[in-house]
């Protein structure tokens, strides 16, 4: 699961390159997805695919947060 979380985090960070880390990137992307879902819902447009992606990404948020936390601690040489 950790490898998949790393891959997902890196992919989303490629989509949002100005994010400082994968967690920030996935958080910002999820916020954009949420807005898109709400707009589609209000317009009566099918948003099933967006919702599935939103739920998938949110499922990996905590794991990506752990990975980013460990990387920051490693960079600062803190155990």
N, C-alpha and C positions, 0 to 999 in steps of 0.2 A: 504494500500500500504506500509505503514511503517513496518508492521510486516513481510511482504514478503521480503522487502529489508533487514531487519535484518537477516532473515533466509538465504537468498541468500548470504549475506556477510559472515555469519558464516560458511556456507558450503564451500565457496571458500577459506576462511581462513584455514579450515581443510585440504584442498588440498595443500595449500602453507603455512605450519605452521611457517616458519621463517619470515613471513610478520608481521610487527608491529601492523597492524590494518586491518579491513576488506577492507577498501578502497585501501590500498597498495596491498593486496592480489588480489582483483578484477582487479586492474590496471595491475599487472604483468601477471595474467592469460589471460586477454584480449590481451596483447602484444604477448603472446605465441600463442593464437588462430589466431591472425592476421598473424603471420609468417607461421602458418600451412595452412591457407587459401591461402596465396600467393604461397607457395610451391605446393599445390594441383592444383591451377589455372595454374601455369607454367607447371605442369606435365600432365594437361588435366584430372585430377581426380575430380569427383563430390565433391564439398565442401559445398553443401546446408545446411547440418545439422550444420556444424561448423559456417557458416555464421549466421544462425538463433540464435545459442547460443551467438555468438559475439554481435549481435544486441540486444538481450535480456539483456545481462549483461551490455552493455553500456547504456541501458535505465535506469538502476538502479544505475549507478555510482554517479550521482549527489545527489540522495537521501541518499546513503550510506555515501557520503562525509559529508552531513549535520548531519547525526547521529554520525559519528566519531567526528566531530567538537563539537557537544553538549557534547559528553562524555568527551572529553579533557577539555573543559571548566568546566564541573562539577567536574572533578578530581582536577582541579586547583582552585576550588571554585571561579570562575569568572562568573559574570552574564552578 
